[in-house]
C-alpha cells in the first residue's frame, strides 16, 4: 500500500496536463525551421529515428525539484513554500521564489522535450536534484517520498525517449546524484549505503549492467554514450561537497573522496588506453571564488590536477546545483597538492557553506568570480581580440622584420606561454546550466558537438543488446597499482590500514607528441556551441490566469475547471520554451566554439573594467542598431556607472533573463 503522503503524487500524475502545442524555439545546426511572426517552431524531419546515426547534439537538464504538494494560488513566502496561505503561486510554478516545481511544469517540460528534441539528440545528461527541498516543517520529507519522486522522474525520461511499447530508452540517459536526492539532504555516507542500493534500482535503465557494482560501491559510474568513442563519467560530487559533514575531503585514504578520485583516475587511464574521450558530469560544481568554495579544497586540488593531466581525454564538464547559468575556469597553476612540504591541514580552506539562495548572495559570488578573472594574464596592449592573437600565434617572422613587430611578437609569445600556449592549456572549464525549478525562469540546454569523421560510429541504440562490457586494461598500459574495478573494490573491503601520510598516484600527462585535446582544439567531440532555452513563466502564468478569468473561474480552480480551460486553450501555445540565446550566433559572447580558449577570451572580456563614456556599447557588434533615444536614455542615468556590456549580459543570463533592467543596473555594478 502506498504511504498516505504519496497519494498527492499519484493524483497529480493521474491528472497530468494534456499536451499543449509548442512553439518559440530555434533549433541548432541544420534542423529545419520556419518563422512564425516573432516566434520560431521546428519542422521535424519525417525520419527522426535514433537509428539514423549521430545528430551531434545532447541535452543537459538539471534541478527539476518536483513537488507534489505545490498548489496554485498559495503563498510564495519561505515558510509557506507554495503549500499554504494565499498568494501569487502560478499554475506552472512561482518564478523568482524558493518554491519547488509543480507537476504541471514537470509534465510540460517533458512534453516539450519529446515534441522538439526526441530524435534530434544523441544522449541526455541529468545532473541531479529530482526531489523537493525539505523547506516545509509542516510537511517534512520522508525517504519514501524522496525515492518516489526520483522514480517518477526516471519514468518520465523513459517514457519520453522510449520507442514503441518498449520500456527501454532509445538513447542513453546519464544521471547523477544531487544533494537533495537522499535524506538528510547534503549528508551522504561512505558506500555501499542504503541510497546507492536504492538508486541502482531506480536508475536500472540508465546504469550499464557491468557498472552496477561500481555504482553501489560509491554512487559513481561510466556510460559509453557513443560506444568505443565517447563515455560520460557520472561523478558523485557528494564526496567532494564541503557541506557533506559525513566525509572529510580527498586527502586521506580512509575517505570516499580519495577512493572516488582514484577510481576516476583509473577510468580516465582506461579511456586513454582505448583512444576514447570523456565528459565529466556532477551535481555540485567545483566553484572556488573569493571565500566561496563548494568543494573541499583537497578534492578541488586533485580534480584540477586530474583534468589537467587528462586534458587529451576530457571533452568537457557539466554541473547543476547553483541554479544560475555561468561557467568557471580551473587554473592548474593553483594546484599545490604536489608540494611535499605542505601537509593536508594547510590545504583545508574553510568554505562559505551558506546556500546561495538569494539574488544578493549569488550576485556576490558572480562578482568574486569576475574579480578572479580580472587577475588572469592580460593580452598585450593593442590586441583588440584574443582570437586574433591565437590565430596569429603560429605565424613565422623573419629577423629583418620591423623592430616594433618583433617586440610585439615577443610580447605575444610571452602571454601565450603564461596561459599554457596557444590553446590556453593552463586552464580547464566547468559549465553550469540553470535549473528547471523556477528560482528564476525554468531553463534547459542543448549542446552541439563536432561529429566530423563519426558518420559510421556505432550508436548506443545499435549496441545496447550486445556485450559492451569494458575490458580490463592491459598490463602494458596500466601498471599493477591501477587495478580494475573488481580488484579496486576488493582492496577497499580488505581494510584501509595504510600509511598515516596521504599518498596518491599522480596521473601521467598527455604524450609530448599528442595534439591538443577536444576541449582545446576543434576536432571530433569538441563542443561547438549550446542553445539555452527558457520558459517565461510570468507570461505563461498570466495567460492561464486570463483564461480562468474569461471562463469565470477562481485563481485556484478545481481539476474539472482546469481541464475545461485547458481544452479551450489548446491552440493558444500556453506553455513554451523559448530560445534565450545561442552561443553559435550570439552578438555579445561571439564564441566560435566552446573550447577553453574561447571561454578564456570571454572571461577576459567579462572582467574588463569600463573606462570610456560609452563602454556599455563597446562590445556590441553593431552600434548602429542603437538610435538617438537609446543614447539619450543612457545619458540620463547619471547615477549609474558605465557598464561593460559583456559583463552585464553575462549577469543577466546568469539569472535566466528574470531580472528587469533596473535590477540589473543596481546589481551588476
CORVENSUL-V120873 format. One record per residue. RES is the residue in three letters. PHI is phi in whole degrees, 0 to 359 (NA if undefined). BURIAL is 1 if it has 16 or more other C-alpha atoms within 10 Angstrom, else 0. Layout:
BEGIN
res | phi | burial
RES | PHI | BURIAL
RES | PHI | BURIAL
END
This chain:
BEGIN
res | phi | burial
UNK | NA | 0
UNK | 287 | 0
UNK | 300 | 0
UNK | 305 | 0
UNK | 297 | 1
UNK | 271 | 1
UNK | 301 | 0
UNK | 299 | 0
UNK | 295 | 1
UNK | 296 | 0
UNK | 296 | 0
UNK | 297 | 1
UNK | 291 | 0
UNK | 296 | 0
UNK | 265 | 0
UNK | 302 | 0
UNK | 293 | 1
UNK | 290 | 0
UNK | 297 | 1
UNK | 241 | 1
UNK | 307 | 1
UNK | 250 | 1
UNK | 213 | 1
UNK | 64 | 1
UNK | 224 | 1
UNK | 239 | 1
UNK | 286 | 1
UNK | 277 | 1
UNK | 58 | 0
UNK | 262 | 0
UNK | 297 | 0
UNK | 277 | 0
UNK | 207 | 0
UNK | 225 | 0
UNK | 280 | 0
UNK | 220 | 0
UNK | 69 | 0
UNK | 264 | 0
UNK | 251 | 0
UNK | 226 | 1
UNK | 221 | 1
UNK | 267 | 1
UNK | 261 | 0
UNK | 292 | 1
UNK | 301 | 0
UNK | 299 | 0
UNK | 247 | 0
UNK | 250 | 0
UNK | 295 | 0
UNK | 293 | 1
UNK | 280 | 0
UNK | 276 | 0
UNK | 107 | 1
UNK | 288 | 1
UNK | 262 | 1
UNK | 80 | 1
UNK | 218 | 1
UNK | 216 | 1
UNK | 259 | 1
UNK | 246 | 1
UNK | 229 | 1
UNK | 208 | 1
UNK | 53 | 1
UNK | 282 | 1
UNK | 46 | 1
UNK | 292 | 1
UNK | 225 | 1
UNK | 287 | 1
UNK | 265 | 1
UNK | 300 | 1
UNK | 226 | 1
UNK | 297 | 1
UNK | 84 | 1
UNK | 270 | 1
UNK | 285 | 1
UNK | 265 | 1
UNK | 300 | 1
UNK | 305 | 0
UNK | 286 | 1
UNK | 269 | 1
UNK | 56 | 1
UNK | 63 | 1
UNK | 249 | 1
UNK | 226 | 1
UNK | 68 | 0
UNK | 237 | 1
UNK | 182 | 1
UNK | 267 | 1
UNK | 304 | 1
UNK | 279 | 1
UNK | 297 | 1
UNK | 259 | 1
UNK | 130 | 1
UNK | 252 | 1
UNK | 298 | 1
UNK | 74 | 1
UNK | 240 | 1
UNK | 259 | 1
UNK | 287 | 1
UNK | 272 | 1
UNK | 271 | 1
UNK | 289 | 1
UNK | 290 | 1
UNK | 299 | 1
UNK | 292 | 1
UNK | 299 | 1
UNK | 298 | 1
UNK | 292 | 1
UNK | 298 | 1
UNK | 290 | 1
UNK | 294 | 1
UNK | 297 | 1
UNK | 299 | 1
UNK | 296 | 1
UNK | 291 | 1
UNK | 247 | 1
UNK | 242 | 1
UNK | 300 | 1
UNK | 90 | 1
UNK | 242 | 1
UNK | 226 | 1
UNK | 264 | 1
UNK | 194 | 1
UNK | 234 | 1
UNK | 250 | 1
UNK | 233 | 1
UNK | 259 | 1
UNK | 92 | 1
UNK | 64 | 1
UNK | 244 | 1
UNK | 218 | 1
UNK | 288 | 1
UNK | 288 | 1
UNK | 268 | 0
UNK | 247 | 1
UNK | 230 | 1
UNK | 295 | 0
UNK | 280 | 0
UNK | 228 | 0
UNK | 296 | 0
UNK | 292 | 1
UNK | 234 | 0
UNK | 299 | 0
UNK | 296 | 0
UNK | 291 | 1
UNK | 299 | 1
UNK | 295 | 1
UNK | 296 | 1
UNK | 298 | 1
UNK | 293 | 1
UNK | 296 | 1
UNK | 295 | 1
UNK | 293 | 1
UNK | 300 | 1
UNK | 296 | 1
UNK | 294 | 1
UNK | 297 | 1
UNK | 296 | 1
UNK | 296 | 1
UNK | 291 | 1
UNK | 250 | 1
UNK | 286 | 1
UNK | 248 | 0
UNK | 66 | 0
UNK | 270 | 0
UNK | 293 | 0
UNK | 262 | 0
UNK | 246 | 1
UNK | 297 | 1
UNK | 278 | 1
UNK | 226 | 1
UNK | 289 | 1
UNK | 248 | 1
UNK | 243 | 1
UNK | 268 | 1
UNK | 213 | 1
UNK | 284 | 1
UNK | 260 | 1
UNK | 286 | 1
UNK | 249 | 1
UNK | 268 | 1
UNK | 207 | 1
UNK | 229 | 1
UNK | 292 | 0
UNK | 298 | 0
UNK | 79 | 1
UNK | 262 | 1
UNK | 230 | 1
UNK | 279 | 1
UNK | 306 | 1
UNK | 268 | 0
UNK | 294 | 0
UNK | 220 | 0
UNK | 297 | 0
UNK | 279 | 1
UNK | 294 | 1
UNK | 287 | 1
UNK | 287 | 0
UNK | 287 | 1
UNK | 296 | 1
UNK | 272 | 0
UNK | 301 | 1
UNK | 258 | 1
UNK | 301 | 0
UNK | 280 | 1
UNK | 249 | 1
UNK | 269 | 1
UNK | 304 | 1
UNK | 306 | 0
UNK | 283 | 0
UNK | 254 | 1
UNK | 297 | 1
UNK | 294 | 1
UNK | 295 | 1
UNK | 295 | 1
UNK | 301 | 1
UNK | 296 | 1
UNK | 205 | 1
UNK | 80 | 1
UNK | 236 | 1
UNK | 194 | 1
UNK | 237 | 1
UNK | 232 | 1
UNK | 277 | 1
UNK | 283 | 1
UNK | 236 | 1
UNK | 310 | 1
UNK | 66 | 1
UNK | 234 | 1
UNK | 221 | 1
UNK | 242 | 1
UNK | 254 | 1
UNK | 259 | 1
UNK | 271 | 1
UNK | 275 | 1
UNK | 263 | 1
UNK | 290 | 1
UNK | 297 | 1
UNK | 278 | 1
UNK | 256 | 1
UNK | 295 | 1
UNK | 293 | 1
UNK | 274 | 1
UNK | 273 | 1
UNK | 285 | 0
UNK | 278 | 1
UNK | 229 | 1
UNK | 219 | 1
UNK | 78 | 1
UNK | 235 | 1
UNK | 266 | 1
UNK | 270 | 1
UNK | 296 | 1
UNK | 283 | 1
UNK | 266 | 1
UNK | 295 | 1
UNK | 296 | 1
UNK | 298 | 1
UNK | 298 | 1
UNK | 298 | 1
UNK | 294 | 1
UNK | 295 | 1
UNK | 300 | 1
UNK | 298 | 1
UNK | 300 | 1
UNK | 296 | 1
UNK | 297 | 1
UNK | 292 | 1
UNK | 293 | 1
UNK | 301 | 1
UNK | 295 | 1
UNK | 298 | 1
UNK | 293 | 0
UNK | 263 | 0
UNK | 59 | 0
UNK | 253 | 1
UNK | 241 | 1
UNK | 220 | 1
UNK | 248 | 1
UNK | 259 | 1
UNK | 231 | 1
UNK | 197 | 1
UNK | 270 | 1
UNK | 278 | 1
UNK | 282 | 1
UNK | 280 | 1
UNK | 292 | 1
UNK | 205 | 1
UNK | 217 | 1
UNK | 58 | 1
UNK | 270 | 0
UNK | 266 | 1
UNK | 221 | 1
UNK | 272 | 1
UNK | 252 | 1
UNK | 302 | 1
UNK | 299 | 1
UNK | 293 | 1
UNK | 288 | 1
UNK | 299 | 1
UNK | 299 | 1
UNK | 294 | 1
UNK | 301 | 1
UNK | 295 | 1
UNK | 295 | 1
UNK | 300 | 1
UNK | 292 | 1
UNK | 289 | 1
UNK | 288 | 1
UNK | 252 | 1
UNK | 291 | 1
UNK | 280 | 1
UNK | 254 | 1
UNK | 279 | 1
UNK | 280 | 1
UNK | 182 | 1
UNK | 225 | 1
UNK | 217 | 1
UNK | 220 | 1
UNK | 228 | 1
UNK | 74 | 1
UNK | 273 | 1
UNK | 67 | 1
UNK | 241 | 1
UNK | 276 | 1
UNK | 193 | 1
UNK | 218 | 1
UNK | 218 | 1
UNK | 252 | 1
UNK | 264 | 1
UNK | 259 | 1
UNK | 295 | 1
UNK | 290 | 0
UNK | 267 | 0
UNK | 277 | 1
UNK | 237 | 0
UNK | 291 | 1
UNK | 279 | 0
UNK | 286 | 0
UNK | 296 | 0
UNK | 282 | 0
UNK | 269 | 0
UNK | 267 | 0
UNK | 295 | 1
UNK | 296 | 0
UNK | 290 | 0
UNK | 271 | 1
UNK | 280 | 0
UNK | 275 | 0
UNK | 293 | 0
UNK | 258 | 1
UNK | 278 | 0
UNK | 268 | 0
UNK | 293 | 0
UNK | 293 | 0
UNK | 278 | 1
UNK | 256 | 0
UNK | 245 | 0
UNK | 300 | 1
UNK | 295 | 0
UNK | 290 | 0
UNK | 291 | 1
UNK | 300 | 1
UNK | 300 | 1
UNK | 299 | 1
UNK | 293 | 1
UNK | 296 | 1
UNK | 296 | 1
UNK | 298 | 1
UNK | 297 | 1
UNK | 297 | 1
UNK | 299 | 1
UNK | 294 | 1
UNK | 293 | 1
UNK | 266 | 0
UNK | 289 | 0
UNK | 306 | 0
UNK | 264 | 1
UNK | 292 | 1
UNK | 301 | 1
UNK | 303 | 0
UNK | 95 | 0
UNK | 273 | 0
UNK | 285 | 0
UNK | 216 | 0
UNK | 295 | 1
UNK | 295 | 1
UNK | 293 | 0
UNK | 296 | 1
UNK | 298 | 1
UNK | 293 | 0
UNK | 271 | 0
UNK | 294 | 0
UNK | 263 | 0
UNK | 289 | 0
UNK | 278 | 0
UNK | 228 | 0
UNK | 279 | 0
UNK | 291 | 0
UNK | 271 | 0
UNK | 290 | 0
UNK | 304 | 0
UNK | 305 | 0
UNK | 295 | 0
UNK | 294 | 0
UNK | 297 | 0
UNK | 296 | 0
UNK | 298 | 1
UNK | 294 | 1
UNK | 296 | 0
UNK | 294 | 0
UNK | 297 | 1
UNK | 298 | 1
UNK | 296 | 0
UNK | 296 | 1
UNK | 298 | 1
UNK | 297 | 0
UNK | 298 | 1
UNK | 264 | 1
UNK | 93 | 0
UNK | 92 | 1
UNK | 295 | 1
UNK | 257 | 1
UNK | 56 | 1
UNK | 284 | 1
UNK | 292 | 1
UNK | 246 | 1
UNK | 226 | 1
UNK | 235 | 1
UNK | 240 | 1
UNK | 262 | 1
UNK | 236 | 1
UNK | 268 | 1
UNK | 291 | 1
UNK | 260 | 1
UNK | 283 | 1
UNK | 302 | 1
UNK | 278 | 1
UNK | 301 | 1
UNK | 234 | 1
UNK | 246 | 1
UNK | 303 | 1
UNK | 213 | 1
UNK | 209 | 1
UNK | 225 | 1
UNK | 244 | 1
UNK | 258 | 1
UNK | 255 | 1
UNK | 230 | 1
UNK | 285 | 1
UNK | 244 | 1
UNK | 298 | 0
UNK | 78 | 0
UNK | 245 | 0
UNK | 301 | 0
UNK | 264 | 0
UNK | 295 | 0
UNK | 288 | 1
UNK | 275 | 1
UNK | 300 | 1
UNK | 297 | 1
UNK | 288 | 0
UNK | 253 | 0
UNK | 294 | 0
UNK | 270 | 0
UNK | 266 | 0
UNK | 279 | 0
UNK | 252 | 0
UNK | 301 | 0
UNK | 282 | 0
UNK | 289 | 0
UNK | 293 | 0
UNK | 296 | 1
UNK | 286 | 0
UNK | 294 | 0
UNK | 277 | 0
UNK | 252 | 0
UNK | 246 | 1
UNK | 281 | 0
UNK | 297 | 0
UNK | 284 | 0
UNK | 264 | 1
UNK | 291 | 1
UNK | 285 | 1
UNK | 301 | 1
UNK | 298 | 0
UNK | 293 | 0
UNK | 297 | 1
UNK | 290 | 1
UNK | 298 | 0
UNK | 299 | 0
UNK | 291 | 0
UNK | 295 | 0
UNK | 285 | 0
UNK | 116 | 0
UNK | 233 | 0
UNK | 278 | 0
UNK | 249 | 0
UNK | 298 | 0
UNK | 292 | 0
UNK | 282 | 0
UNK | 302 | 0
UNK | 212 | 0
UNK | 210 | 0
UNK | 276 | 0
UNK | 280 | 0
UNK | 298 | 1
UNK | 279 | 0
UNK | 284 | 0
UNK | 299 | 1
UNK | 302 | 0
UNK | 298 | 0
UNK | 265 | 0
UNK | 287 | 0
UNK | 288 | 0
UNK | 303 | 1
UNK | 286 | 1
UNK | 294 | 1
UNK | 281 | 1
UNK | 243 | 1
UNK | 226 | 1
UNK | 291 | 1
UNK | 201 | 1
UNK | 308 | 1
UNK | 82 | 1
UNK | 300 | 1
UNK | 286 | 1
UNK | 265 | 1
UNK | 178 | 1
UNK | 217 | 1
UNK | 251 | 1
UNK | 262 | 1
UNK | 257 | 1
UNK | 213 | 1
UNK | 249 | 1
UNK | 283 | 1
UNK | 294 | 1
UNK | 301 | 1
UNK | 287 | 0
UNK | 293 | 1
UNK | 293 | 1
UNK | 297 | 0
UNK | 300 | 1
UNK | 294 | 1
UNK | 299 | 1
UNK | 298 | 0
UNK | 296 | 1
UNK | 293 | 1
UNK | 296 | 0
UNK | 298 | 0
UNK | 279 | 0
UNK | 80 | 0
UNK | 262 | 1
UNK | 278 | 0
UNK | 290 | 1
UNK | 239 | 1
UNK | 289 | 1
UNK | 283 | 0
UNK | 299 | 0
UNK | 297 | 0
UNK | 295 | 1
UNK | 298 | 1
UNK | 296 | 1
UNK | 295 | 0
UNK | 294 | 1
UNK | 298 | 1
UNK | 295 | 0
UNK | 288 | 0
UNK | 264 | 1
UNK | 304 | 0
UNK | 259 | 0
UNK | 265 | 0
UNK | 53 | 0
UNK | 297 | 1
UNK | 245 | 1
UNK | 218 | 1
UNK | 260 | 1
UNK | 254 | 1
UNK | 281 | 1
UNK | 279 | 1
UNK | 197 | 1
UNK | 230 | 1
UNK | 297 | 1
UNK | 290 | 1
UNK | 226 | 0
UNK | 285 | 0
UNK | 285 | 0
UNK | 262 | 1
UNK | 289 | 1
UNK | 52 | 1
UNK | 266 | 1
UNK | 286 | 0
UNK | 198 | 1
UNK | 250 | 1
UNK | 289 | 1
UNK | 300 | 1
UNK | 290 | 1
UNK | 294 | 1
UNK | 287 | 1
UNK | 299 | 1
UNK | 296 | 1
UNK | 297 | 1
UNK | 299 | 1
UNK | 297 | 1
UNK | 289 | 1
UNK | 295 | 1
UNK | 282 | 1
UNK | 298 | 1
UNK | 280 | 0
UNK | 287 | 1
UNK | 226 | 0
UNK | 254 | 0
UNK | 304 | 0
UNK | 249 | 0
UNK | 296 | 1
UNK | 296 | 1
UNK | 249 | 1
UNK | 299 | 1
UNK | 260 | 1
UNK | 287 | 1
UNK | 284 | 0
UNK | 216 | 0
UNK | 295 | 0
UNK | 296 | 0
UNK | 291 | 0
UNK | 267 | 0
UNK | 266 | 0
UNK | 298 | 0
UNK | 296 | 0
UNK | 299 | 0
UNK | 295 | 0
UNK | 295 | 0
UNK | 297 | 0
UNK | 293 | 0
UNK | 296 | 0
UNK | 288 | 0
UNK | 274 | 0
UNK | 294 | 0
UNK | 281 | 0
UNK | 267 | 0
UNK | 284 | 1
UNK | 292 | 1
UNK | 250 | 1
UNK | 290 | 1
UNK | 300 | 1
UNK | 291 | 1
UNK | 298 | 1
UNK | 296 | 1
UNK | 293 | 1
UNK | 302 | 1
UNK | 294 | 1
UNK | 298 | 1
UNK | 288 | 1
UNK | 304 | 1
UNK | 261 | 1
UNK | 55 | 1
UNK | 70 | 1
UNK | 284 | 1
UNK | 283 | 1
UNK | 276 | 0
UNK | 300 | 0
UNK | 295 | 0
UNK | 299 | 0
UNK | 297 | 1
UNK | 300 | 1
UNK | 287 | 0
UNK | 273 | 1
UNK | 270 | 1
UNK | 289 | 0
END
